[in-house]
Amino acid sequence: MTTPRSSSPVTGSPPAGPPRGLGPRAAVALVFTSSAAVLVVEIVALRLLAPYLGLTLETSTMVIGVALTAIAVGSWTGGRLADQIDPRRLLGPALGVSGAVVALTPAVLRTAAERAPALLLLTAALTILVPGALLSAVTPMVTKLRLTSLAETGTVVGRLSGVGTAGSIAGTVLTGFVLVSRLPVSGILIGLGLLLVAGSALVQWRARGWSGAPALTLAVMAGGLATTVAPGACDLETRYHCAQVVTDPGRPGGRTLLLDGVRHSYVDLDDPTHLEFTYVRALAAVVDATRPEGEPLAAYHLGGGGLTFPRYLAATRPGTRSVVSEIDSGVVRIDRERLGLGSVPGVEVRTEDGRLGLRRLDTGSRDLVVGDAFGGFSVPWHLTTAEAMSDVRRVLDEDGLYAANIIDHGALAFARAEAATLARTFAHTALAGPVGGTRPEGGNMLLLASDRPFDPRALQEALDARGTGWRITTGKALTSWIAGARPLTDDHAPVDQLLEPYGPSGGR
């Protein structure tokens, strides 16, 4: 007499212990790796899109929103499919296809941005959504395979959920602190694609049910080759930017530093007194009008870029001591290796956030503070607030000058808000910029602040002598212009929302 076998309470099939080819360690590895990969793709996507959409709150929100949508769709769909099809037949294809898409992402995004910009948002969404959903489907599939008894449902689900969260944390930390600082974003994604395809091949080898790994490996290789010829190549991918140095064909020593495709600095290696950009000439004019000619200064610079203005001060005011806070170590490296920083006397560059750099300076230790930090076209919000300006005022001596380069367009809502912030902090403020009729126009402009009164006539004469075409606005005219603007604070500084959109030609 044959003894009948009992059925599994979960599947109705005979119990067979842990599924063949997917033990507890393999389950943990799959869930951990797939969850980590989703976060790697999300973070790197922000860097890929920054040259085309800007490093703004809106861009970050879009990428995070699409990634969360992918996780939700993948988890839901993966769970439903796992109830209808043997998950061992699905895991390999999910890993392999996601790996191929991830590897192709740099070439696809950069090509779309250059040749079909109208499709960039859709392309970006798909390159995050497709691999994110496929990878997020792995956890419910693995959970289904590991559930052999209702008695351990809570343990299995809880364990794998925790492993997935740990993987997400690991992916975030590894990308932010290690990968981005050491590898180009294209290299990160191609490497991740290869890892996923290799995982796919291993899973399918153990399940013996699918042989698509060779084709996907070829897709990953194609992604690597396509990336080498796709538009948007960088001289150096730093932690924050795609950086390029372009030689000026009209000036042998002329070099333009591009960060994410935007002109950030122009440096003449042979003549540091040559100031190509209008706003830098305006800045030099303001300093000339407020300080005796040739007098050495104690200056502090929020943002470095190509260090055009610190070089100028060193050349025209011997003995000047400039401290520069530049957050991007990759830009500092370019300054040293490509832009001749080592030969500039009196310039100390610190790789640090500007707000933190301000705190380290002694009270009353600076004659001049220059604000010239940008993320794309936007001044980092934490450098615009009343609290930050109070620290600038603390650092300046009693006659010190703060000069901030900003960019705004349209209604100039951000420029007005920042002017209102300075007016709250300093006794005297002024605006220098292009003027249409009686109102400031969009583009670059300088906001000036000091506890010492300005001489509008001297400022205007200096601007005219430099050929800027800019006008100085002070007093009642400036007060009228900023009327109704709300000062920015650490508690409320919607800089990205105040800025109006404009094209990448800019005015840097």
MARTI-775954 format. One record per residue (C-alpha): x, y, z; residue in one letter. Coordinates in pm, whole numbers, padded with zeros to 5 digits, always signed. Layout:
<lumros>
XYZA ...
</lumros>
This chain:
<lumros>
+00000+00000+00000M +00137+00336-00099T +00119+00617+00153T -00021+00934-00010P +00197+01245+00006R +00058+01558+00167S +00042+01882-00025S +00216+02210+00046S -00018+02463+00210P +00122+02735-00015V +00130+02582-00362T -00069+02265-00332G +00226+02071-00467S +00426+01811-00278P +00672+01965-00036P +01022+01944-00164A +01214+02160+00082G +01402+02463-00048P +01366+02499-00427P +01645+02343-00627R +01901+02599-00740G +01790+02875-00502L +01908+02829-00149G +01893+03095+00121P +02230+03246+00028R +02139+03273-00338A +01807+03435-00244A +01983+03691-00026V +02238+03766-00299A +01970+03816-00565L +01753+04047-00354V +02048+04245-00219F +02210+04297-00560T +01892+04383-00750S +01784+04635-00484S +02128+04795-00481A +02127+04817-00862A +01802+05017-00863V +01959+05288-00646L +02279+05292-00850V +02076+05356-01166V +01873+05628-00993E +02175+05823-00865I +02375+05792-01186V +02072+05899-01393A +02079+06235-01212L +02437+06289-01329R +02361+06185-01684L +02068+06426-01708L +02232+06726-01537A +02404+06860-01854P +02070+06873-02034Y +01807+06942-01767L +02018+07108-01499G +02092+06992-01148L +01767+07129-01010T +01506+07025-00760L +01270+06947-01049E +01522+06714-01214T +01589+06534-00885S +01216+06506-00814T +01148+06361-01160M +01422+06098-01131V +01318+05997-00779I +00951+05984-00883G +01023+05762-01184V +01244+05534-00973A +00973+05494-00709L +00720+05425-00984T +00950+05156-01121A +00983+04996-00776I +00605+04997-00728A +00528+04861-01076V +00801+04598-01056G +00702+04476-00711S +00335+04451-00803W +00388+04290-01143T +00663+04059-01021G +00438+03927-00747G +00149+03858-00986R +00372+03685-01239L +00533+03474-00968A +00189+03332-00886D +00129+03233-01248Q +00471+03126-01381I +00758+02941-01217D +00978+03229-01091P +01290+03037-01184R +01195+03095-01549R +01161+03470-01488L +01461+03565-01275L +01724+03523-01543G +01545+03726-01813P +01465+04003-01560A +01831+04038-01464L +01961+04002-01818G +01728+04247-01988V +01776+04505-01713S +02154+04465-01750G +02139+04529-02124A +01920+04839-02078V +02146+04976-01803V +02457+04934-02019A +02294+05108-02315L +02161+05398-02106T +02456+05643-02142P +02466+05614-02520A +02086+05630-02553V +02041+05932-02325L +02326+06135-02472R +02219+06063-02827T +01860+06157-02749A +01970+06481-02584A +02173+06584-02888E +01956+06457-03173R +01602+06434-03036A +01578+06670-02736P +01197+06663-02749A +01214+06294-02657L +01471+06334-02380L +01227+06324-02089L +01049+06017-02226L +01380+05844-02300T +01512+05925-01954A +01196+05794-01790A +01214+05467-01982L +01583+05408-01910T +01504+05434-01538I +01160+05271-01543L +01242+04955-01741V +01545+04829-01548P +01402+04959-01220G +01079+04763-01266A +01257+04445-01378L +01499+04457-01087L +01223+04536-00837S +01034+04229-00959A +01317+04008-00834V +01224+04037-00463T +00865+03907-00490P +00983+03628-00725M +01254+03517-00484V +01010+03545-00194T +00770+03312-00377K +01048+03057-00426L +01152+03069-00063R +00799+03030+00079L +00761+02659+00139T +00533+02679+00441S +00279+02925+00573L +00433+02881+00915A +00742+03079+00807E +00578+03342+00587T +00654+03630+00821G +01014+03523+00866T +01083+03486+00493V +00905+03806+00387V +01059+04007+00667G +01409+03876+00606R +01404+03940+00232L +01243+04282+00280S +01524+04374+00518G +01786+04241+00277V +01635+04450-00003G +01647+04763+00210T +02007+04689+00306A +02090+04650-00063G +01933+04987-00141S +02140+05149+00133I +02456+04981+00007A +02387+05091-00351G +02334+05450-00240T +02644+05469-00023V +02866+05285-00269L +02764+05509-00558T +02779+05839-00371G +03101+05784-00181F +03302+05544-00397V +03191+05483-00755L +03119+05837-00872V +03446+05968-00732S +03651+05700-00907R +03468+05604-01228L +03290+05783-01512P +02913+05737-01505V +02922+05545-01832S +03175+05305-01679G +02953+05258-01372I +02650+05168-01581L +02833+04942-01823I +02998+04761-01532G +02664+04722-01358L +02513+04592-01682G +02785+04328-01708L +02730+04228-01346L +02357+04185-01402L +02405+03984-01722V +02658+03763-01543A +02404+03710-01264G +02143+03627-01524S +02370+03366-01683A +02442+03208-01345L +02075+03192-01246V +01979+03037-01579Q +02264+02792-01572W +02135+02661-01240R +01773+02663-01357A +01863+02524-01704R +01574+02703-01860G +01698+02998-02065W +01994+03073-02290S +01966+03444-02360G +02283+03549-02174A +02513+03549-02482P +02282+03784-02671A +02255+04019-02375L +02630+04012-02325T +02663+04133-02683L +02412+04409-02603A +02623+04520-02308V +02935+04524-02525M +02746+04725-02785A +02648+04970-02513G +03012+05016-02421G +03116+05075-02782L +02824+05312-02844A +02915+05515-02536T +03260+05587-02678T +03111+05755-02985V +02795+05903-02832A +02776+06282-02791P +02865+06441-02460G +03208+06296-02394A +03393+06458-02101C +03758+06533-02040D +03686+06436-01680L +03373+06319-01502E +03398+06468-01155T +03176+06399-00858R +02941+06674-00970Y +03005+06757-01336H +03098+06648-01683C +03401+06875-01729A +03573+06984-02050Q +03852+07229-02127V +03827+07389-02471V +04112+07582-02633T +04026+07923-02780D +04141+07925-03145P +04171+08304-03130G +04401+08318-02827R +04686+08067-02783P +04656+08077-02404G +04277+08095-02391G +04093+07808-02222R +03721+07773-02153T +03608+07545-01871L +03275+07380-01946L +03082+07209-01669L +02788+07001-01790D +02813+07180-02123G +02785+07528-01970V +03067+07784-01997R +03176+07844-01639H +03517+08006-01670S +03754+08152-01927Y +04123+08161-01839V +04410+08306-02041D +04716+08111-01928L +04946+08380-02071D +04757+08688-01951D +04558+08662-01624P +04437+09021-01668T +04238+08923-01978H +03874+08892-01868L +03657+08738-02138E +03319+08716-01967F +03123+09036-01914T +03028+08959-01556Y +03395+08910-01460V +03484+09248-01615R +03195+09398-01418A +03328+09237-01100L +03672+09384-01167A +03513+09724-01226A +03329+09710-00894V +03649+09623-00705V +03836+09902-00887D +03568+10152-00788A +03559+10054-00422T +03926+09988-00344R +04242+10193-00415P +04428+10082-00726E +04685+09809-00662G +04594+09768-00295E +04631+09404-00185P +04313+09242-00055L +04213+08961+00177A +03953+08792-00041A +03727+08491-00007Y +03560+08321-00304H +03247+08105-00278L +03302+07879-00578G +03618+07845-00781G +03561+07716-01133G +03866+07811-01338G +03975+08066-01072L +03968+08353-01322T +03911+08626-01066F +04158+08505-00801P +04421+08497-01079R +04326+08851-01180Y +04355+08981-00824L +04694+08814-00783A +04820+08981-01104A +04678+09329-01049T +04702+09354-00670R +05028+09185-00567P +05015+09053-00214G +04646+08965-00232T +04551+08657-00033R +04259+08464-00182S +04093+08168-00014V +03865+07970-00245V +03602+07716-00143S +03539+07479-00436E +03329+07175-00358I +03433+06975-00665D +03774+06814-00624S +03768+06721-00992G +03749+07089-01092V +04042+07165-00860V +04234+06886-01029R +04165+07042-01371I +04278+07381-01237D +04609+07229-01134R +04672+07001-01431E +04518+07194-01721R +04479+07556-01613L +04811+07637-01443G +04693+07686-01085L +05034+07594-00942G +05193+07914-01073S +04939+08153-00912V +05073+08317-00593P +04857+08383-00289G +04568+08156-00391V +04462+07882-00148E +04197+07641-00278V +04003+07436-00027R +03788+07146-00142T +03481+07211+00069E +03125+07334+00066D +03110+07715+00064G +02869+07743+00356R +03103+07533+00570L +03403+07728+00443G +03242+08053+00556L +03207+07922+00910R +03580+07849+00928R +03683+08208+00851L +03759+08453+01131D +03529+08746+01202T +03628+09063+01018G +03906+08884+00830S +03809+08968+00467R +03797+09284+00258D +03609+09111-00021L +03377+08811-00051V +03284+08695-00403V +02985+08468-00458G +03027+08270-00780D +02903+07918-00704A +02662+07746-00939F +02495+07412-00991G +02410+07449-01359G +02256+07798-01377F +02130+07798-01021S +02313+07932-00718V +02302+07656-00453P +02009+07755-00235W +02197+07734+00095H +02432+08009-00026L +02145+08253-00089T +01973+08276+00249T +01967+08544+00516A +02156+08311+00749E +02432+08262+00491A +02447+08637+00428M +02477+08701+00801S +02785+08481+00797D +02922+08674+00498V +02870+08997+00689R +03047+08852+00993R +03350+08757+00785V +03382+09102+00621L +03556+09393+00788D +03365+09716+00849E +03428+09844+00495D +03409+09501+00329G +03226+09428+00004L +03014+09128-00096Y +02967+09078-00471A +02750+08790-00593A +02718+08674-00952N +02368+08539-01020I +02168+08443-01328I +01797+08498-01372D +01548+08559-01653H +01188+08661-01713G +01030+08823-01410A +01363+08799-01222L +01185+08660-00917A +01501+08500-00779F +01712+08812-00835A +01455+09025-00653R +01432+08778-00365A +01810+08767-00327E +01831+09147-00340A +01566+09161-00066A +01773+08914+00138T +02084+09131+00108L +01887+09445+00193A +01772+09279+00514R +02132+09193+00610T +02349+09486+00493F +02312+09861+00529A +02366+09927+00157H +02291+09725-00157T +02326+09776-00530A +02260+09590-00854L +02482+09590-01162A +02349+09433-01479G +02213+09479-01831P +01914+09712-01842V +01625+09723-02089G +01444+10055-02063G +01437+10128-01692T +01436+09766-01568R +01708+09501-01536P +01719+09241-01811E +01781+08869-01770G +02117+08698-01776G +02416+08749-01550N +02406+09030-01296M +02595+09129-00984L +02432+09195-00650L +02649+09414-00426L +02624+09461-00051A +02824+09649+00211S +02787+09841+00534D +02973+10126+00365R +02774+10348+00124P +02827+10297-00249F +02927+10573-00489D +02691+10509-00785P +02877+10747-01015R +03214+10585-00950A +03065+10241-01000L +02902+10342-01330Q +03221+10502-01461E +03415+10186-01380A +03155+09969-01554L +03169+10194-01861D +03549+10190-01865A +03538+09811-01884R +03294+09816-02175G +03033+09608-01997T +02727+09796-02117G +02581+09744-01770W +02405+09996-01548R +02421+10040-01172I +02094+10057-00973T +02084+10176-00612T +01868+10367-00366G +01498+10420-00429K +01509+10265-00775A +01642+09940-00631L +01398+09949-00339T +01109+09994-00581S +01232+09707-00798W +01252+09457-00512I +00926+09571-00346A +00714+09272-00243G +00993+09015-00284A +01024+08775+00006R +01374+08733+00154P +01519+08384+00141L +01587+08193+00462T +01720+07852+00555D +01359+07760+00630D +01225+07877+00292H +01450+07922-00010A +01268+07792-00323P +01547+07902-00557V +01469+07646-00830D +01104+07749-00837Q +01183+08121-00853L +01414+08080-01150L +01250+08084-01492E +01361+07834-01760P +01603+07942-02027Y +01835+07784-02282G +02187+07655-02223P +02356+07938-02414S +02341+08141-02096G +02568+08423-02000G +02838+08267-01787R 
</lumros>
